[in-house]
């Protein structure tokens, strides 16, 4: 679903015109799930309420797990550290502002961005706020941290770099942002001495980390079409760096593999997404804008398989777990898909009394219910997977893989 950052009554006729002129797939309901027989056992370990989650906002507030402590943040600014062994809180900090981004953990410090235009550093062991720094606008993507710096990407097209130790501003840059964009931003990435950042104008830019000098820039997607909505080319999916190659994908654009050293495009293919992807040594697993899941050859982008069982179900970015990828959807389901074949292998449902055989009454699908929506990417530790829904209900599952 399109989630514009700008909210104006003048945009309503344009949106209606766009929907009327698009393919019927945008107007169709989510695909109803077919019952699956789980090919391995999944044990529910625990269920716990952690904050208020994203509330009614479309925020992907993925928690961070480190040394048996789950660090999470909700949209109201409550940051907490939960010991998962006994579900006891080590600390809880209430910020004085709403939060827009997930947490980033680096060393002893947690970093996050707020809806009011601040970057915040928090001490990991105590929850004490170390410093706050002003940025140009709302921050929705997780900050990047590395080599003594922290980088934040704002929704207005600005990028800020600070010293990680004290929040001193080092440099900033800004790209022209189209008048209408999707609600979301791609998280910046620090790789060696480069900062990679993708923008709503379809550009991927590599900056020198210390100085902010542009090292190279590439256009990943070109605006096409007659209407403003048809010309959206936002890069909202997070960049993935693997083996000195940056993989990036644009909405209504392309997936491209870009050389970190030269900025040259190694290969590209016509597939679009605002959700994201994950890579392993051989494949890229990407969820496209209609929630089809693709496995592409990492070396050339050739499709190896496609899975459409989650069509239009607002699937999350996938996570690797053993020989599977795992995704959540808008109706509270977690789906396990085999990496080599794309076959659906297992499914459970959050907040379900009988999670081994979840109900498949999908009538509520047509209403896009918010009560069960999974927005954040699941996280893993060993053979345990942890997922959180939009209202902070957090559950852990142990998978007994074959």
N, C-alpha and C positions, 0 to 999 in steps of 0.2 A: 504494500500500500504506500502511496506517496504521502510524505509528511513534510509539507513545506515549512521553512523556517519563518517565512513572512506570513502574517495573518491579516488579511484585509478583505473587506466586503467587495472591493473592486476586482478581486481575483476569482470570485465565485463563477461568473459567466465563463471565464477562460477555462477553469477546471472542468465545468460541465461540457463545454465544447470539446475539450481534449478527450474526456471519457467517451463521449458520443462517437468520436472519430477513430478511436483506438480499436484494436482487435477485441473480439468478444471475450477473450480470455481474462481481461481485466475486470469484466463485469460478472464473471461466473463465480460461484461460491467455492470455498476450499474443497478439495477432494476428500470424500468420505473414506475413512480408513477401512481396510479389509483386515479381518482377524488374522493374526499371525501366531504360529506355534513357536514359542521361544526354543531356540536350539541349545540353550544352556540356562542354568539356574541363576536367578538374580535375587539376592536377599536384601531386604530393607533393613538397614542397621539402625537408623534413627531419623527422627523428624523434629525440627526445632524452629521456632520463630526468631528470625534475626532482623530486627528493625522493621521498617515499613516498605523496604524494597524501592521500586520505581514509582509506586502509587499509580496514578492515572497518566504518568508521563511515559514516553517511549525512550527510556534510558537503559542502556545495557550495562548495568552495574555489576559486572563480574567480580566476585570476591577473589582474595588471594590466600593461598594456603602455604604456610611455612612452619616447619618443625611442630606439627600437631596443633597449630594455632590458625584459625580461620579469621582473616581480617576482612571486614565488610563495611560498606557504607550505604546509607539509604538516601532518598531524595531530599529529606528534611535536614540532612547534615549530621546525622548520628553515625559516628565511626566506632566500630567495636572490634574487640579481640576475643574470640570464643575458643576455649580449649575443647577440641572435638572429642577427646577421650571421655569426658564427663559432662559436656555441654555446660560448662561454667564460664562466666565472663571474667576475663582477666582485667579488662578495663572498658570503659565506654566514654566517649567524648562527644559532646554536642557542640557543633560549630554554630556560629551566629548567622549562617547563610545556607541557602539551598545548594545542593551538590548536583553537578551535571555529568561528571566523569567517573569511571571506575578508578580503583586504587592502583598505584604502581609501587612495588616494594623494591628498594635497593639498599642493601646493607642493613643498617639499623633505622632506616627512615621510610615512611610511607608518604606518597605524594598524590594529590588529587586536584582537580579543577572544579570551580564552582559556577553556578548559574549566574552569579553576580559579577563575574570577571575577576576572580582571584585564583592564584596558584598557592596551595597550602602544603607545608611540610610538617609531618607529625612523627614524633618519636615512637618507634615500633613497640618498645617494651612498656611504655607508660601511657601512651595516648596524648602526651603533652604536645601542644602546638609549638613548633620550633620557630617558624617564620611564615608570613603571608606576603605575597607580592601581587601587585595590581597588573592585570593584563587588559587587553582592549575590549573583550566581550566574553560571552559565555564559552565555557570549555566543556565539550562533550566527550572528547576522546582522551584515553589514558595518556598522561605525560610520559615522555621518554627520558630515561636517566642513564648516564654513562660518562666515564672519564671526568667525573667531577662537575658535570653539567646536568641541568634538567630543562627539557624543552616542552613547551605547551603550544598547541594549535587551537586557535579561537575560531568561532563560527563566522566571524566577519572577514576571514581570509588572512588574518595576522598570525605570525609565528614568533614566539618569544623564547629566548634562551637566557637562563640564570645560572649563577653559581649554586651548586647543590647544597653547599655548606651553609650559606647565609641568605640566599635569595637576592643577591646583587644582580641587577640586570646587565647582561653582556651585549646582546644585540637583538634586533628585531627586524622583520621584513613583512611585507604585505602584498598579497595578490588581489587583483580586481575580482570581486565576487559578483556573479550574475544577480539580477534583481530577484530571481526566484530560484531556490535550491531545495534539495531534500533536507530534511532535518537530521543532521548527522555530519560527522567529520571523520576522516581517516586519521588514526593515531600516527604521530611522527615516529621515526625509527632512528636510533643512533647505531652506526656501523663504522667501527674504527674512528677516523676523523671526519666522517660525513654525517650530516643530518638529512634524512630523506623525509620529505613531506609532500603529500598529494593535496590538490586543491579542487574547488568546485568548478574551475574553468577547464578541467580535464588535464592539467599539467602535473607531472611528477618532477620535483626539483631536488637537487642535491646541493646542500650548503656545506661550507667548511664549518666545522663545529666551533672552533675558537673565534672565528672572525665574522661569520655570516656571509662570506663571499659565495656567490653562486658558482659552483664548480661545473655543473651541467644542468640542463633542463630538457624534458621531452614532453611532447604533446601525446597523450595516450588516447584521447577521444576528441573528435571534432563535432561541434554542434551541428545538427541537421534537422530539417523540418521547418514548418512555417510558424508554428506557435511557440510561445515561451516554454511551455511544458514539454513539447516535443524536442526542444533543443537542450534539455537538461543533460549534462555530462559530468555530474558530480563524481568524484572519487571518494566515496564514503567508507568502503571496505578497507580494513587495515592492510598495510603493505606487509609482505612476508619476505624476509631475506634468508637465502639458503645458498651456500657454496658460491658466494660472491655474485649472486644474481638476485635482483629485486623483482618480485612478482606483484603486480598491481592490476586492479580491474576497475572499470568505470561503469556507472549506470548509463544505459543506452550507448555503450561504447565497446571497448575491447578489453580482453585480458592480455597483458604483455609481460614478457620476460626481458628485463633490462640489465645490462652489464653495469655493475657498480663502478668499475674503473673508468669506463668511457661514456656511460650513459647511452650507448647504442642499444637499439631494440634487437634482441636476438631472435625472437619470434613473437607473433601476436595472432590472436584468433577472435572471431566475432562471437563473444559471449559476454553478457553484462550482469552486473550484480552491485547491490549496495550492502550486502550482508557480510560476505567474507569467504575465506578459504583457509585451508591448512595443508601443509606439504609433508611428505615423508621422503625417503631417499629416491623414490621412483615416480611418485605421482603427486599431482595437485588435486585436492578435493575441494570443489567450489560449489556454493549454493547460489544459483542464479536468482534473478529478480522475481521469478515465479515459484521459487522454492524447488526447482528441479535440482538434483544433485548430480554433479559430473565428476568423473575421474579422468584426468588428462595426463598424458605422458609428460613428465617434467622436462624432458629434453627438447620437445618439439610442439607440445600443445595438442597433439592428436588425441581425440576422445577414445578412452578404453571402455567405458560404460556410462550409462545414464540411468538414473532412478527417479521416477516421477510419482512415487506413491505419496509424497508430501506436497504435491502440487497445490500452490496457493495457500499453504498452511502456515505461512510466516515462520519458516524454519530458522533456527539460530545458526550462527557460525558453527561448524563442526569442530570436534576435538578428537584427537587420536587416542584410542584405548585398546591396547593389545593389537589384534589383527582387524580391528573395527574402527569405524568412525561413529561418533555418537552426536545426535542433534536433539534439541528440544523443539516444540512447536507451540502455537498459540492456544492450544486446548489442554496443555499440561502433560503431554506425552513426551517420553524420551524414546528415541529410536536408535537401534544398533544396526549398522549396515556393514557388510563385509568389504574390506578394502580391495580384495583381489577381483571380486565378481560383481559387487554392487547389490548383492542379494540382501533383502531385509531379514535380519537374523533374530531380533528380539525387540520387545517393547514393554515398557512399564508406564504407569501414570502417577504423577505426583498427587499427594493428598487423597489417595485411594485406599479403601479398606481392603480391597482384594487386588493388590497391585500385580499379582502374577497372572491374573486373567481380567484385565481392565474392561470396563463397560465400553461398548462401541456404539452407544446411542449418540449419534452425531447430529441430531437435530439442532442443537445449540450452535453448531458450526456457523450457520447462516447469520448469527448475531454477533460474531467475533467477540465472545465474552472475554472480559478483562480479568476475571477472577482467577483463571488458571494459567494465564499467559506466561510462557517462559521466554524472556528476552535475553538474559545473560547466557553466554557460552558456558556449558558445564565444565567443571574442573576435575582433575583426577589425581590420585595418589596411589601407587601400587595398583591393585585390582579394585579399588574403591572409586566410585564416581559420585560427585556432589553437584546437585542442581538446586537452583533457587528460582521461585516464580516471581511475578511482578510485585507481589505484596509481602515478600520477605520470608515466605514459607520455604525452609531449607531442608533438603532430604539427602541422605547418603545411602548408596546402594553398593553391595559387594557382588561382583560378577564372577562366577566360577567358569572361566573360559575353558573350552576343550583343549 
